[in-house]
Amino acid sequence: QVQLVESGGGLVQAGGSLRVSCAASGRTFRIYAMGWFRQASGKEREFVAYISWSGSTTDYEDSVKGRFTISRDNAKNTVYLQMNNLKPEDTAVYYCVADRQPYGSSSRYNLDGTDYWGKGTLVTVSS
């Protein structure tokens, strides 16, 4: 059974940086694409970042491009989201997600409908 456990959330001032992590277990990590979504209070969950199984393709939601970086360490079965120049509107619960199928094509839309979600980690950016 796939398990995804996020960590690293917290309170940070606007303009600051934070790195959240997601430790995966239950299957061969390196052959599955991974991603991050977020949900702010009172808003719908939204896509944030995607990384292909090979790590060669990444994709970002427009508002985080140039500020957030997704990466993976297959030796540690972990995916990261480095968040720089944080803004109050980045405040949300951040969820790690995993693709259902191995060796998927390099598209963030492969994450749509996945059953594999972590429980989330709260990031709060103060102004």
mmCIF file of the C-alpha atoms, coordinates in Angstrom:
data_MODEL
# 
_entry.id   MODEL 
# 
loop_
_atom_site.group_PDB 
_atom_site.id 
_atom_site.type_symbol 
_atom_site.label_atom_id 
_atom_site.label_alt_id 
_atom_site.label_comp_id 
_atom_site.label_asym_id 
_atom_site.label_entity_id 
_atom_site.label_seq_id 
_atom_site.pdbx_PDB_ins_code 
_atom_site.Cartn_x 
_atom_site.Cartn_y 
_atom_site.Cartn_z 
_atom_site.occupancy 
_atom_site.B_iso_or_equiv 
_atom_site.pdbx_formal_charge 
_atom_site.auth_seq_id 
_atom_site.auth_comp_id 
_atom_site.auth_asym_id 
_atom_site.auth_atom_id 
_atom_site.pdbx_PDB_model_num 
ATOM 1   C CA . GLN A 1 1   ? 0.000   0.000  0.000   1.00 0.00 ? 1   GLN A CA 1 
ATOM 2   C CA . VAL A 1 2   ? 1.350   3.377  -0.970  1.00 0.00 ? 2   VAL A CA 1 
ATOM 3   C CA . GLN A 1 3   ? 2.015   5.771  1.870   1.00 0.00 ? 3   GLN A CA 1 
ATOM 4   C CA . LEU A 1 4   ? 2.956   9.411  1.476   1.00 0.00 ? 4   LEU A CA 1 
ATOM 5   C CA . VAL A 1 5   ? 4.044   11.425 4.497   1.00 0.00 ? 5   VAL A CA 1 
ATOM 6   C CA . GLU A 1 6   ? 4.686   15.145 4.221   1.00 0.00 ? 6   GLU A CA 1 
ATOM 7   C CA . SER A 1 7   ? 6.836   17.174 6.564   1.00 0.00 ? 7   SER A CA 1 
ATOM 8   C CA . GLY A 1 8   ? 8.502   20.559 6.774   1.00 0.00 ? 8   GLY A CA 1 
ATOM 9   C CA . GLY A 1 9   ? 5.532   22.887 6.906   1.00 0.00 ? 9   GLY A CA 1 
ATOM 10  C CA . GLY A 1 10  ? 5.419   25.805 9.292   1.00 0.00 ? 10  GLY A CA 1 
ATOM 11  C CA . LEU A 1 11  ? 5.173   29.544 9.732   1.00 0.00 ? 11  LEU A CA 1 
ATOM 12  C CA . VAL A 1 12  ? 7.382   31.837 7.664   1.00 0.00 ? 12  VAL A CA 1 
ATOM 13  C CA . GLN A 1 13  ? 7.402   35.544 6.899   1.00 0.00 ? 13  GLN A CA 1 
ATOM 14  C CA . ALA A 1 14  ? 6.639   36.868 3.453   1.00 0.00 ? 14  ALA A CA 1 
ATOM 15  C CA . GLY A 1 15  ? 9.759   36.767 1.310   1.00 0.00 ? 15  GLY A CA 1 
ATOM 16  C CA . GLY A 1 16  ? 11.142  33.808 3.221   1.00 0.00 ? 16  GLY A CA 1 
ATOM 17  C CA . SER A 1 17  ? 11.835  30.241 2.169   1.00 0.00 ? 17  SER A CA 1 
ATOM 18  C CA . LEU A 1 18  ? 10.668  26.827 3.228   1.00 0.00 ? 18  LEU A CA 1 
ATOM 19  C CA . ARG A 1 19  ? 11.226  23.285 1.976   1.00 0.00 ? 19  ARG A CA 1 
ATOM 20  C CA . VAL A 1 20  ? 8.564   20.639 2.363   1.00 0.00 ? 20  VAL A CA 1 
ATOM 21  C CA . SER A 1 21  ? 9.309   16.959 1.922   1.00 0.00 ? 21  SER A CA 1 
ATOM 22  C CA . CYS A 1 22  ? 7.305   13.850 1.133   1.00 0.00 ? 22  CYS A CA 1 
ATOM 23  C CA . ALA A 1 23  ? 8.548   10.404 2.076   1.00 0.00 ? 23  ALA A CA 1 
ATOM 24  C CA . ALA A 1 24  ? 7.022   7.600  0.019   1.00 0.00 ? 24  ALA A CA 1 
ATOM 25  C CA . SER A 1 25  ? 6.780   3.923  0.806   1.00 0.00 ? 25  SER A CA 1 
ATOM 26  C CA . GLY A 1 26  ? 4.910   0.852  -0.304  1.00 0.00 ? 26  GLY A CA 1 
ATOM 27  C CA . ARG A 1 27  ? 6.131   0.526  -3.873  1.00 0.00 ? 27  ARG A CA 1 
ATOM 28  C CA . THR A 1 28  ? 9.107   1.264  -6.134  1.00 0.00 ? 28  THR A CA 1 
ATOM 29  C CA . PHE A 1 29  ? 9.385   5.031  -5.836  1.00 0.00 ? 29  PHE A CA 1 
ATOM 30  C CA . ARG A 1 30  ? 11.692  5.796  -8.761  1.00 0.00 ? 30  ARG A CA 1 
ATOM 31  C CA . ILE A 1 31  ? 9.290   4.694  -11.513 1.00 0.00 ? 31  ILE A CA 1 
ATOM 32  C CA . TYR A 1 32  ? 6.354   6.908  -10.539 1.00 0.00 ? 32  TYR A CA 1 
ATOM 33  C CA . ALA A 1 33  ? 5.778   10.578 -11.213 1.00 0.00 ? 33  ALA A CA 1 
ATOM 34  C CA . MET A 1 34  ? 5.113   12.740 -8.186  1.00 0.00 ? 34  MET A CA 1 
ATOM 35  C CA . GLY A 1 35  ? 3.571   16.092 -7.504  1.00 0.00 ? 35  GLY A CA 1 
ATOM 36  C CA . TRP A 1 36  ? 2.315   18.678 -5.061  1.00 0.00 ? 36  TRP A CA 1 
ATOM 37  C CA . PHE A 1 37  ? -1.139  20.208 -4.687  1.00 0.00 ? 37  PHE A CA 1 
ATOM 38  C CA . ARG A 1 38  ? -2.348  22.750 -2.174  1.00 0.00 ? 38  ARG A CA 1 
ATOM 39  C CA . GLN A 1 39  ? -5.602  23.875 -0.655  1.00 0.00 ? 39  GLN A CA 1 
ATOM 40  C CA . ALA A 1 40  ? -6.137  27.213 1.007   1.00 0.00 ? 40  ALA A CA 1 
ATOM 41  C CA . SER A 1 41  ? -8.910  27.711 3.511   1.00 0.00 ? 41  SER A CA 1 
ATOM 42  C CA . GLY A 1 42  ? -12.224 28.149 1.721   1.00 0.00 ? 42  GLY A CA 1 
ATOM 43  C CA . LYS A 1 43  ? -10.741 27.406 -1.697  1.00 0.00 ? 43  LYS A CA 1 
ATOM 44  C CA . GLU A 1 44  ? -10.541 24.415 -3.983  1.00 0.00 ? 44  GLU A CA 1 
ATOM 45  C CA . ARG A 1 45  ? -7.498  22.216 -4.100  1.00 0.00 ? 45  ARG A CA 1 
ATOM 46  C CA . GLU A 1 46  ? -5.089  23.267 -6.859  1.00 0.00 ? 46  GLU A CA 1 
ATOM 47  C CA . PHE A 1 47  ? -2.094  21.882 -8.664  1.00 0.00 ? 47  PHE A CA 1 
ATOM 48  C CA . VAL A 1 48  ? 1.298   23.279 -7.654  1.00 0.00 ? 48  VAL A CA 1 
ATOM 49  C CA . ALA A 1 49  ? 4.133   21.215 -9.135  1.00 0.00 ? 49  ALA A CA 1 
ATOM 50  C CA . TYR A 1 50  ? 4.915   17.980 -11.018 1.00 0.00 ? 50  TYR A CA 1 
ATOM 51  C CA . ILE A 1 51  ? 8.012   15.907 -11.586 1.00 0.00 ? 51  ILE A CA 1 
ATOM 52  C CA . SER A 1 52  ? 8.192   12.983 -13.973 1.00 0.00 ? 52  SER A CA 1 
ATOM 53  C CA . TRP A 1 53  ? 9.372   9.547  -12.897 1.00 0.00 ? 53  TRP A CA 1 
ATOM 54  C CA . SER A 1 54  ? 12.742  10.167 -14.545 1.00 0.00 ? 54  SER A CA 1 
ATOM 55  C CA . GLY A 1 55  ? 13.058  13.602 -13.023 1.00 0.00 ? 55  GLY A CA 1 
ATOM 56  C CA . SER A 1 56  ? 13.712  15.104 -16.451 1.00 0.00 ? 56  SER A CA 1 
ATOM 57  C CA . THR A 1 57  ? 10.390  16.945 -16.709 1.00 0.00 ? 57  THR A CA 1 
ATOM 58  C CA . THR A 1 58  ? 8.893   19.386 -14.254 1.00 0.00 ? 58  THR A CA 1 
ATOM 59  C CA . ASP A 1 59  ? 5.827   21.572 -14.464 1.00 0.00 ? 59  ASP A CA 1 
ATOM 60  C CA . TYR A 1 60  ? 4.444   24.341 -12.266 1.00 0.00 ? 60  TYR A CA 1 
ATOM 61  C CA . GLU A 1 61  ? 1.332   26.315 -11.681 1.00 0.00 ? 61  GLU A CA 1 
ATOM 62  C CA . ASP A 1 62  ? 1.841   29.776 -13.136 1.00 0.00 ? 62  ASP A CA 1 
ATOM 63  C CA . SER A 1 63  ? 1.804   31.692 -9.857  1.00 0.00 ? 63  SER A CA 1 
ATOM 64  C CA . VAL A 1 64  ? 4.721   29.670 -8.419  1.00 0.00 ? 64  VAL A CA 1 
ATOM 65  C CA . LYS A 1 65  ? 6.947   29.542 -11.503 1.00 0.00 ? 65  LYS A CA 1 
ATOM 66  C CA . GLY A 1 66  ? 10.370  30.969 -10.749 1.00 0.00 ? 66  GLY A CA 1 
ATOM 67  C CA . ARG A 1 67  ? 9.777   30.720 -6.977  1.00 0.00 ? 67  ARG A CA 1 
ATOM 68  C CA . PHE A 1 68  ? 9.128   27.004 -6.325  1.00 0.00 ? 68  PHE A CA 1 
ATOM 69  C CA . THR A 1 69  ? 11.286  24.043 -7.339  1.00 0.00 ? 69  THR A CA 1 
ATOM 70  C CA . ILE A 1 70  ? 10.275  20.408 -7.215  1.00 0.00 ? 70  ILE A CA 1 
ATOM 71  C CA . SER A 1 71  ? 12.918  17.705 -7.002  1.00 0.00 ? 71  SER A CA 1 
ATOM 72  C CA . ARG A 1 72  ? 13.254  14.066 -6.075  1.00 0.00 ? 72  ARG A CA 1 
ATOM 73  C CA . ASP A 1 73  ? 15.829  11.850 -4.415  1.00 0.00 ? 73  ASP A CA 1 
ATOM 74  C CA . ASN A 1 74  ? 15.179  8.285  -5.470  1.00 0.00 ? 74  ASN A CA 1 
ATOM 75  C CA . ALA A 1 75  ? 17.755  6.920  -3.039  1.00 0.00 ? 75  ALA A CA 1 
ATOM 76  C CA . LYS A 1 76  ? 15.694  8.381  -0.201  1.00 0.00 ? 76  LYS A CA 1 
ATOM 77  C CA . ASN A 1 77  ? 12.252  7.760  -1.747  1.00 0.00 ? 77  ASN A CA 1 
ATOM 78  C CA . THR A 1 78  ? 11.536  11.426 -1.195  1.00 0.00 ? 78  THR A CA 1 
ATOM 79  C CA . VAL A 1 79  ? 10.195  14.320 -3.223  1.00 0.00 ? 79  VAL A CA 1 
ATOM 80  C CA . TYR A 1 80  ? 10.803  17.919 -2.214  1.00 0.00 ? 80  TYR A CA 1 
ATOM 81  C CA . LEU A 1 81  ? 9.240   21.288 -2.843  1.00 0.00 ? 81  LEU A CA 1 
ATOM 82  C CA . GLN A 1 82  ? 11.588  24.202 -2.296  1.00 0.00 ? 82  GLN A CA 1 
ATOM 83  C CA . MET A 1 83  ? 9.575   27.384 -1.886  1.00 0.00 ? 83  MET A CA 1 
ATOM 84  C CA . ASN A 1 84  ? 11.323  30.759 -2.134  1.00 0.00 ? 84  ASN A CA 1 
ATOM 85  C CA . ASN A 1 85  ? 10.036  34.324 -1.983  1.00 0.00 ? 85  ASN A CA 1 
ATOM 86  C CA . LEU A 1 86  ? 6.897   33.104 -0.270  1.00 0.00 ? 86  LEU A CA 1 
ATOM 87  C CA . LYS A 1 87  ? 3.786   35.251 -0.342  1.00 0.00 ? 87  LYS A CA 1 
ATOM 88  C CA . PRO A 1 88  ? 0.774   35.303 1.990   1.00 0.00 ? 88  PRO A CA 1 
ATOM 89  C CA . GLU A 1 89  ? -1.313  33.838 -0.831  1.00 0.00 ? 89  GLU A CA 1 
ATOM 90  C CA . ASP A 1 90  ? 0.876   30.718 -0.699  1.00 0.00 ? 90  ASP A CA 1 
ATOM 91  C CA . THR A 1 91  ? -0.666  29.906 2.682   1.00 0.00 ? 91  THR A CA 1 
ATOM 92  C CA . ALA A 1 92  ? -2.294  26.486 2.355   1.00 0.00 ? 92  ALA A CA 1 
ATOM 93  C CA . VAL A 1 93  ? -2.126  22.842 3.239   1.00 0.00 ? 93  VAL A CA 1 
ATOM 94  C CA . TYR A 1 94  ? 0.332   21.233 0.841   1.00 0.00 ? 94  TYR A CA 1 
ATOM 95  C CA . TYR A 1 95  ? -0.351  17.691 -0.287  1.00 0.00 ? 95  TYR A CA 1 
ATOM 96  C CA . CYS A 1 96  ? 2.017   15.209 -1.880  1.00 0.00 ? 96  CYS A CA 1 
ATOM 97  C CA . VAL A 1 97  ? 0.558   13.043 -4.637  1.00 0.00 ? 97  VAL A CA 1 
ATOM 98  C CA . ALA A 1 98  ? 1.791   10.072 -6.630  1.00 0.00 ? 98  ALA A CA 1 
ATOM 99  C CA . ASP A 1 99  ? 0.901   8.819  -10.077 1.00 0.00 ? 99  ASP A CA 1 
ATOM 100 C CA . ARG A 1 100 ? -1.107  5.601  -10.238 1.00 0.00 ? 100 ARG A CA 1 
ATOM 101 C CA . GLN A 1 101 ? 0.801   4.182  -13.197 1.00 0.00 ? 101 GLN A CA 1 
ATOM 102 C CA . PRO A 1 102 ? 4.536   3.528  -13.514 1.00 0.00 ? 102 PRO A CA 1 
ATOM 103 C CA . TYR A 1 103 ? 6.602   5.072  -16.309 1.00 0.00 ? 103 TYR A CA 1 
ATOM 104 C CA . GLY A 1 104 ? 3.852   7.534  -17.139 1.00 0.00 ? 104 GLY A CA 1 
ATOM 105 C CA . SER A 1 105 ? 4.148   10.063 -19.935 1.00 0.00 ? 105 SER A CA 1 
ATOM 106 C CA . SER A 1 106 ? 5.535   13.384 -18.791 1.00 0.00 ? 106 SER A CA 1 
ATOM 107 C CA . SER A 1 107 ? 2.322   15.226 -18.107 1.00 0.00 ? 107 SER A CA 1 
ATOM 108 C CA . ARG A 1 108 ? 1.058   16.727 -14.911 1.00 0.00 ? 108 ARG A CA 1 
ATOM 109 C CA . TYR A 1 109 ? -2.444  15.695 -15.933 1.00 0.00 ? 109 TYR A CA 1 
ATOM 110 C CA . ASN A 1 110 ? -1.471  12.092 -15.175 1.00 0.00 ? 110 ASN A CA 1 
ATOM 111 C CA . LEU A 1 111 ? -1.869  13.067 -11.527 1.00 0.00 ? 111 LEU A CA 1 
ATOM 112 C CA . ASP A 1 112 ? -5.551  13.871 -11.999 1.00 0.00 ? 112 ASP A CA 1 
ATOM 113 C CA . GLY A 1 113 ? -7.738  11.322 -10.294 1.00 0.00 ? 113 GLY A CA 1 
ATOM 114 C CA . THR A 1 114 ? -4.918  9.620  -8.439  1.00 0.00 ? 114 THR A CA 1 
ATOM 115 C CA . ASP A 1 115 ? -5.808  7.776  -5.269  1.00 0.00 ? 115 ASP A CA 1 
ATOM 116 C CA . TYR A 1 116 ? -2.428  8.393  -3.698  1.00 0.00 ? 116 TYR A CA 1 
ATOM 117 C CA . TRP A 1 117 ? -2.412  11.448 -1.469  1.00 0.00 ? 117 TRP A CA 1 
ATOM 118 C CA . GLY A 1 118 ? -0.581  12.343 1.687   1.00 0.00 ? 118 GLY A CA 1 
ATOM 119 C CA . LYS A 1 119 ? -2.356  13.916 4.642   1.00 0.00 ? 119 LYS A CA 1 
ATOM 120 C CA . GLY A 1 120 ? -0.799  17.303 4.031   1.00 0.00 ? 120 GLY A CA 1 
ATOM 121 C CA . THR A 1 121 ? 1.437   19.795 5.786   1.00 0.00 ? 121 THR A CA 1 
ATOM 122 C CA . LEU A 1 122 ? 0.394   23.338 6.643   1.00 0.00 ? 122 LEU A CA 1 
ATOM 123 C CA . VAL A 1 123 ? 2.387   26.263 5.311   1.00 0.00 ? 123 VAL A CA 1 
ATOM 124 C CA . THR A 1 124 ? 1.527   29.674 6.717   1.00 0.00 ? 124 THR A CA 1 
ATOM 125 C CA . VAL A 1 125 ? 3.065   32.828 5.287   1.00 0.00 ? 125 VAL A CA 1 
ATOM 126 C CA . SER A 1 126 ? 2.669   35.956 7.370   1.00 0.00 ? 126 SER A CA 1 
ATOM 127 C CA . SER A 1 127 ? 2.671   39.420 5.862   1.00 0.00 ? 127 SER A CA 1 
# 
